Amino acid sequence: MSALYGSVRASVAEHFNIPEDSIEPDTTLEDLGMDSLGLVELACVLQDELGLRVPEDEALRSTGSTFAEAVAAVERAQQPAVADAESPA
């Protein structure tokens, strides 16, 4: 797992009062006790506490998404856009 995965996992465990070892890649967000409000809180935690960009991704809008899918969506959002990478400095 990536360093980002570990950071997100630790923050989610702390913020939502969930034992960190119960957060597995295939655990759904619903299984972690999140509803639609919990998804909003998750986005706030990722932005405010970890300084991450949170995408408008289906993985972060559905409680049926797995934890790994949500983290993968966040990881993709941290990548610079291809157009940004190709523009002259």
N, C-alpha and C positions, 0 to 999 in steps of 0.2 A: 504494500500500500504506500501511497505517496505521503510526503510530509504534510501536504494540505489536508489529506484525508484524516491524519492523526490530529491535526489542529482543530478541524471542524468537529471531529468526534469528541474531543475533550471539551470543547466549548458547548456543544449540544448537551453532553452529559451534565456539565455543571449548571448551565442555564435552566434546563428542563428537569433537573434533579432525577436523572436516569443513571443507573450504574453503567459506567463506560463499557464494561465487558459484556453488557447486554446489547450493545449496538454493533451488529454484524453487517457486512455488506448487503446481504439479502433481506435484512429487516426492513419492513415497510415503514414509512413515516407514520402511518396509522397505528402500526404495532407499537410505535414509540409514544403513542397517546396524542398524536397531533391531529387536529382538525383544521379547518380553513384558517381559523385565528392563529393556531400554532404555526402554520406555514408562514403567515405574516411575521410572527415573532421570530421564526427561524431566519427569515430574510434580514430582519433588523439585527439579529445577533451577528450574522455573517458580515453585514456592512459596518455596524458600529463597533463591535468588539474585535473583529479580525481585519477590518478595512478592505474587505473583498467586494468586487463587483458582483451583483446578483442578477443573473439573466432572467428575461421573461421566457422561461423555459417550462415546458410541460412537466418536467421532472420536479419542479418546485411549485407547481400548482395543483398537484394531485397527491392526496394522502396515500394512494396506492403505489406510488413510486418507491423504489428501494433507496436505502441510504446511499448505496454506491452510485445509483443513477443521479441522485441529487448532488453528490459531491462531484461527479463527472461533469455535470452541467456547470457547476461553479468553476471547476478547473478550466473548462473551455472558455468561459467568460473572462478569465484572467489572461488569455492569449491575445496579443495584439492583433487587430484585424489585418488581413492580408494587404489591404490597400495602405494601411498605415506603415506596414513594414516595407512596402515598395516605394513609398514617397521619398523624394530626396530630402536630405537633412539640411 
